Amino acid sequence: MSEVKPRLVACPHCKKLIEYSLNNKYRPFCSERCQLIDLGDWANENYKIPDNSPPNQEDELN
């Protein structure tokens, strides 16, 4: 039987290479610190998902 190679991914925050496995409770992050920094960035609206939907009448009033 052949061994399964561990899947390595870069932490989205610090870019450190980590094994992507069920043993890492912070995956895809390397640590709780990087996970919380990312959560804070979402909460502070540093990340945005583009809205390509057509504006409705209510949007035009605001």
MDAnalysis code that builds the backbone (N, CA, C; Angstrom):
import MDAnalysis as mda
import numpy as np

u = mda.Universe.empty(186, n_residues=62, atom_resindex=np.repeat(np.arange(62), 3), trajectory=True)
u.add_TopologyAttr("name", ["N", "CA", "C"] * 62)
u.add_TopologyAttr("resid", np.arange(1, 63))
u.add_TopologyAttr("resname", ["MET", "SER", "GLU", "VAL", "LYS", "PRO", "ARG", "LEU", "VAL", "ALA", "CYS", "PRO", "HIS", "CYS", "LYS", "LYS", "LEU", "ILE", "GLU", "TYR", "SER", "LEU", "ASN", "ASN", "LYS", "TYR", "ARG", "PRO", "PHE", "CYS", "SER", "GLU", "ARG", "CYS", "GLN", "LEU", "ILE", "ASP", "LEU", "GLY", "ASP", "TRP", "ALA", "ASN", "GLU", "ASN", "TYR", "LYS", "ILE", "PRO", "ASP", "ASN", "SER", "PRO", "PRO", "ASN", "GLN", "GLU", "ASP", "GLU", "LEU", "ASN"])
u.atoms.positions = np.array([
    [0.836, -1.183, 0.000],
    [0.000, 0.000, 0.000],
    [0.885, 1.253, 0.000],
    [0.534, 2.235, -0.797],
    [1.353, 3.445, -0.859],
    [0.920, 4.444, 0.207],
    [1.888, 5.214, 0.663],
    [1.597, 6.233, 1.667],
    [0.931, 7.431, 1.005],
    [0.021, 8.043, 1.725],
    [-0.643, 9.242, 1.233],
    [0.198, 10.441, 1.657],
    [0.562, 11.275, 0.687],
    [1.347, 12.466, 1.001],
    [0.448, 13.482, 1.696],
    [0.964, 14.146, 2.718],
    [0.158, 15.189, 3.356],
    [-0.052, 16.349, 2.386],
    [-1.224, 16.913, 2.424],
    [-1.541, 18.045, 1.552],
    [-1.101, 19.323, 2.254],
    [-0.186, 20.047, 1.661],
    [0.308, 21.289, 2.241],
    [-0.373, 22.475, 1.571],
    [-0.807, 23.413, 2.401],
    [-1.430, 24.640, 1.904],
    [-0.810, 25.819, 2.646],
    [-0.882, 26.979, 2.042],
    [-0.384, 28.191, 2.682],
    [-1.498, 28.809, 3.518],
    [-1.161, 29.197, 4.735],
    [-2.119, 29.899, 5.599],
    [-2.556, 31.167, 4.857],
    [-3.862, 31.428, 4.760],
    [-4.329, 32.611, 4.031],
    [-3.808, 33.933, 4.603],
    [-3.455, 33.936, 5.886],
    [-2.998, 35.191, 6.491],
    [-1.480, 35.357, 6.434],
    [-0.733, 34.404, 7.000],
    [0.721, 34.566, 7.116],
    [1.506, 33.812, 6.052],
    [0.825, 33.001, 5.250],
    [1.423, 32.233, 4.146],
    [2.329, 31.091, 4.598],
    [2.337, 30.756, 5.888],
    [3.125, 29.624, 6.380],
    [2.527, 28.333, 5.821],
    [3.378, 27.409, 5.356],
    [2.891, 26.133, 4.840],
    [2.485, 25.230, 5.999],
    [1.274, 24.694, 5.903],
    [0.755, 23.809, 6.942],
    [0.103, 22.600, 6.290],
    [-0.022, 21.545, 7.063],
    [-0.702, 20.351, 6.575],
    [-2.208, 20.572, 6.691],
    [-2.905, 20.383, 5.577],
    [-4.361, 20.531, 5.567],
    [-4.957, 19.180, 5.945],
    [-5.333, 19.055, 7.213],
    [-5.875, 17.780, 7.680],
    [-6.882, 18.018, 8.791],
    [-7.600, 16.979, 9.124],
    [-8.580, 17.065, 10.206],
    [-7.917, 17.298, 11.552],
    [-6.624, 17.030, 11.656],
    [-5.899, 17.237, 12.909],
    [-5.666, 18.710, 13.209],
    [-5.787, 19.567, 12.216],
    [-5.592, 21.004, 12.402],
    [-6.960, 21.658, 12.565],
    [-7.316, 21.986, 13.796],
    [-8.655, 22.542, 14.032],
    [-8.815, 23.967, 13.506],
    [-7.720, 24.605, 13.107],
    [-7.801, 25.976, 12.589],
    [-7.734, 26.030, 11.065],
    [-7.716, 24.862, 10.401],
    [-7.552, 24.852, 8.949],
    [-8.585, 25.732, 8.271],
    [-8.294, 26.450, 7.274],
    [-7.050, 26.477, 6.513],
    [-5.978, 27.384, 7.117],
    [-6.204, 27.884, 8.320],
    [-5.225, 28.755, 8.970],
    [-4.230, 27.928, 9.770],
    [-3.073, 28.524, 10.077],
    [-2.048, 27.788, 10.815],
    [-2.274, 27.862, 12.319],
    [-3.032, 28.857, 12.778],
    [-3.194, 29.049, 14.218],
    [-4.485, 29.806, 14.512],
    [-4.831, 29.822, 15.782],
    [-6.006, 30.582, 16.212],
    [-5.798, 32.070, 15.934],
    [-4.571, 32.547, 16.112],
    [-4.263, 33.957, 15.881],
    [-4.605, 34.358, 14.446],
    [-4.118, 33.596, 13.474],
    [-4.397, 33.919, 12.070],
    [-5.892, 33.813, 11.767],
    [-6.559, 32.840, 12.364],
    [-7.996, 32.670, 12.162],
    [-8.757, 33.890, 12.692],
    [-8.381, 34.381, 13.871],
    [-9.068, 35.526, 14.464],
    [-8.760, 36.828, 13.727],
    [-7.553, 36.962, 13.222],
    [-7.221, 38.147, 12.425],
    [-8.101, 38.193, 11.181],
    [-8.274, 37.047, 10.529],
    [-9.123, 36.972, 9.338],
    [-10.576, 37.300, 9.686],
    [-11.063, 36.766, 10.794],
    [-12.428, 37.060, 11.232],
    [-12.595, 38.558, 11.481],
    [-11.602, 39.175, 12.110],
    [-11.644, 40.613, 12.349],
    [-11.672, 41.408, 11.062],
    [-10.932, 40.949, 10.053],
    [-10.949, 41.634, 8.758],
    [-12.335, 41.583, 8.128],
    [-13.025, 40.445, 8.248],
    [-14.402, 40.357, 7.734],
    [-15.318, 41.277, 8.538],
    [-15.173, 41.286, 9.863],
    [-16.033, 42.110, 10.719],
    [-15.823, 43.600, 10.449],
    [-14.599, 43.995, 10.130],
    [-14.295, 45.398, 9.832],
    [-14.554, 45.762, 8.375],
    [-15.118, 44.820, 7.626],
    [-15.441, 45.002, 6.212],
    [-14.217, 45.315, 5.359],
    [-13.064, 44.743, 5.735],
    [-11.869, 44.866, 4.900],
    [-11.981, 43.981, 3.669],
    [-12.805, 42.947, 3.748],
    [-13.092, 42.072, 2.609],
    [-14.516, 42.370, 2.165],
    [-14.720, 42.396, 0.872],
    [-16.068, 42.641, 0.350],
    [-16.331, 41.698, -0.806],
    [-17.550, 41.235, -0.904],
    [-17.980, 40.395, -2.012],
    [-18.734, 41.303, -2.969],
    [-18.307, 41.381, -4.233],
    [-18.964, 42.294, -5.167],
    [-20.425, 41.922, -5.398],
    [-21.248, 42.949, -5.504],
    [-22.670, 42.762, -5.777],
    [-22.927, 43.186, -7.217],
    [-23.150, 42.207, -8.075],
    [-23.378, 42.488, -9.493],
    [-24.856, 42.507, -9.856],
    [-25.720, 42.450, -8.862],
    [-27.151, 42.460, -9.153],
    [-27.586, 43.877, -9.536],
    [-28.602, 43.993, -10.384],
    [-29.065, 45.322, -10.785],
    [-29.672, 46.056, -9.585],
    [-29.464, 47.357, -9.506],
    [-30.032, 48.114, -8.386],
    [-31.558, 48.128, -8.462],
    [-32.179, 48.099, -7.309],
    [-33.637, 48.213, -7.293],
    [-34.011, 49.628, -6.863],
    [-35.290, 49.935, -6.866],
    [-35.753, 51.288, -6.579],
    [-35.335, 51.720, -5.175],
    [-35.361, 50.829, -4.223],
    [-34.985, 51.168, -2.853],
    [-33.513, 51.573, -2.775],
    [-32.639, 50.913, -3.535],
    [-31.218, 51.262, -3.557],
    [-31.010, 52.669, -4.104],
    [-31.796, 53.053, -5.091],
    [-31.632, 54.361, -5.712],
    [-32.051, 55.487, -4.776],
    [-32.906, 55.211, -3.812],
    [-33.350, 56.230, -2.871],
    [-32.318, 56.478, -1.779],
    [-31.419, 55.554, -1.562],
    [-30.422, 55.696, -0.486],
    [-29.151, 56.290, -0.974],
])
